[in-house]
Amino acid sequence: MERSGTWGTEVEVIALATLLKTTIAIYYHSPGAKVPLWHHYSPLCSDAVTSICIYLHNTGNDFNRVKTVTSGV
């Protein structure tokens, strides 16, 4: 991720979750799928983990923050 346009991988997501001491949830709605796929990344150290979760949407080109999360959709 040193250069502009370089993607982060699961390694960077887990590193960020660990640094921020919070869970990061990323969803991707692949073409043709009926429901989006969710991936949850937890900090490597479980001590002092916050109750906050960061939600991101993988558009296939980049990550966007999710402003609202609802259940039962």
TARARA-V894215 format. One line per field, one symbol per residue. ss: DSSP state (h for helix, s for strand, l for the rest). psi: psi as a letter, one per 20 degrees, with the letter a starting at -180 (. if undefined). A space follows every 10 residues. Layout:
ss = ???
psi = ???
This chain:
ss = lllllllllh hhhhhhhhhh llssssssll llllllssss slllllllll llssssssll llssslllll lll
psi = jhqpipqqah ghghgggggi lqqpppqpnq piqhqqpppp pqqhpipkpr iqpppqpoih hapqqphppq rk.
